[in-house]
Structure formats: C-alpha cells, structure tokens
Amino acid sequence: MDRLKQLESFVSVATRGGLTAAAKAEGVAPAIMGRRLDALEERLGVKLLVRTTRRITLTHEGSAFLEDCQRLLTEFANAEASVSAGGVKASGHLRVTAPAGFGRRHVAPLVPRFHALHPEVTISLNLSDRVVDVTGESFDCAVRVGDLPDSSLVSVRLADNRRRCVATPEFVRRHGKPKHPGELSRFACLTLSSDASQTRGWAFRITTEGGAQELIHLRPSGPLDCSDGQVLHDWCLAGHGIAWRSTWEVEAEIDAGLLVPLLDEFAAPPNGIYAVFAGAKHLPLRVRLWLDFLKAQYGNPEFWGGRA
C-alpha cells in the first residue's frame, strides 16, 4: 500500500475526527480508510489511534506523529508546486513588517510587483521602527537591517548593509573634511537622539599603533539631533552637517554628486539586511516565494542605485 496515501489518510482521519468523515471527503468507503490505518500502525509497530464506535482519539505517539505528517505533506505539496508549471498556486494572506525608512524605499515598491506575480496572495505591509514581535503579532516575515539580537527566529541574509559618513559638497567646501574619526568632534554632526534604537553610536575601523585593526564606536554631537533617520537624511541634504547613514539610503545621492562620502578608509565592516521568520519547517508557499523574491531583488547590484 502506498505509504504517502497511508499518511494522508491518517491526517484526514485525525483532523476530521473519524473514519466516516475522512472517507466521505475522499469519496471511498470507511472500511478502506480503516485498512490504511491498520497497515500504517502495523508497519510502524505503534498504536496511533484509539478507535471506538463513537469516537477516535489520538495516542501520545499519534499526536506527535500527526505534527510530523502534516509538515511532511505540506513540504511535499510545496515541492511539487515549485517545479510544476500547472502546480498549486500561492494563495492566502502574507503579513510583512519592515523598518519605516528602509521599508518605504525598498520594501513597499516590491509589494505590488510580488502581488502581480502571485495575484491570489493578499499582502499587508507594516512599517515601524520598533522591533516587532514576529511570532507574537502573527507576522510571516520581518525585514531587518543591522546586527540581529540572539533569537529563536530564523534569519536569511539578503544583502550587505554598509554605513558611510556623508555631507554635501557645499558643507565640505565651507568646513573641510575630517581626516580621522577622532576629528568628528570639531564638526556639526547629525545624530539620532538618545531615545532612538542606535545605541552604540557610529562605528569605525581604525589601525592601532601595533598595526592591528580595531572596531571603535563614537558618539559625535552637534546642534541638531532627531529620533527619525529620514529627518537626519533631509537635514544632511540641506547642508546642516555630517550624517552617518546606510548605503541603501545615500548611494543614489552620492552617485548623483549631491552628497560626498567622508572617512571611507575607516568604514566599519558591513552588517546585513535580513529576512526574519518564525521557522522553516512550516513555511507556506507564499512565504517561500516572498523570500526568494526578496533575495533576487536585493541580490541585483543595480537595485541599490535606485535603478531597479
């Protein structure tokens, strides 16, 4: 007897609560379902179900086996769908969250594109600079930028994220350039206010007297600070000071000559842009396709130059 059919019958009986309901759903006689379950239990050498004339109850082993069977059948269906042009289409509702600034620029424009590819998937996008509880708030996926805290969540690195000091050409003309991170104290720096999430300050890699590379964190100051990174970006473009911003935010302006990079020789190693989700075992097809879509988009170097 087909092993897969045995597993499907076991799941159907367990979730529908009886042989009759499961047999009716498949269009076969209850006796056929019963024979499949008998064969499965005999092959495994364990009792999965306690059957009486009135009800069916899962044993302890049956409860554990049910979870594994459901996962395996879902993965099997997803595997078939991924290689079959006429396979199962992604459907259902996808809930995504991302940081506000990054999400506006580099997640929101992708949502309609993904929906066009998978029209049976509906999508909710949440943009917030707080660290959203992915599992507690029932999100399928979070896009996060920077170092990730220790977590039980699964993460997939989508792209590198670098930070660069930048200012306008006019600011540099009037005030000059810092030659070392330690000189930033002499310049007007545009910083996140103390209640924002950037707790360690600006990161730089310097060479010690012994020739070793060392990562340092500085907290420059200036006449203006704000809890919103987009405001700092706008102030920087207006010539009010030096900002420490991610390449995803300023690369296009650097290419256009609107901003000048500073202290690049001291730039810290990149951190990452990640997709974070609760677990890989039970990922619906719509979530797997969204992850693949993000990796393909962010893996294209032209995407970050604003030419995607």
NORURJO-V707704 format. One line per field, one symbol per residue. ss: DSSP state (a for helix, b for strand, c for the rest). psi: psi as a letter, one per 40 degrees, with the letter a starting at -180 (. if undefined). burial: + if it has 24 or more other C-alpha atoms within 12 Angstrom, else -. Layout:
ss->???
psi->???
burial->???
//
This chain:
ss->ccaaaaaaaaaaaaaaccaaaaaaaacccaaaaaaaaaaaaaaaccccbbbccccbbbcaaaaaaaaaaaaaaaaaaaaaaaaccccccccbbbbbbbcaaaaaaacaaaaaaaaaacccbbbbbbbcccccccccccccbbbbbccccccccbbbbbbbbcbbbbbcaaaaaaacccccaaaaaaccbbbbcccccccccbbbbbbcccccbbbbbbccccccbbccaaaaaaaaaccccbbbbbaaaaaaaaaccccbbbcaaabcccbbbbbbbcccccccaaaaaaaaaaaaaaccaaaaaccc
psi->ihdddddddddddddeeidddddddefiidddddddddddddddfihdihhiedihhhidddddddddddddddddddddddehdfahihiahhhiiiiddddddedddddddddddgeehihhhhhieihhhdddefidihhihahhihieihihhdiihihihiiiddddddeaiheideedeeihihihideiegdeahhihihideeihhhihigiiiehiiehdddddddddefeahihiidddedddddeedihiifdeehiiiaihihhidiedfhiddddddddddddddehdddeeee.
burial->-----++++++++++--+++-++--------+++-++++++-----++++-----+++---+--++--++--++-+++----------++--+++++++++++-++++-++--++--+--+-+-+++-+-++-+----++++++++------+++++++++++++++++-++----++--+--+--+++++++----+--++++++-----------++++---++-+++-++++++-+++++++++++++-++---+++++++-+++---+++++++---++++++++++-+++-++----++----
//
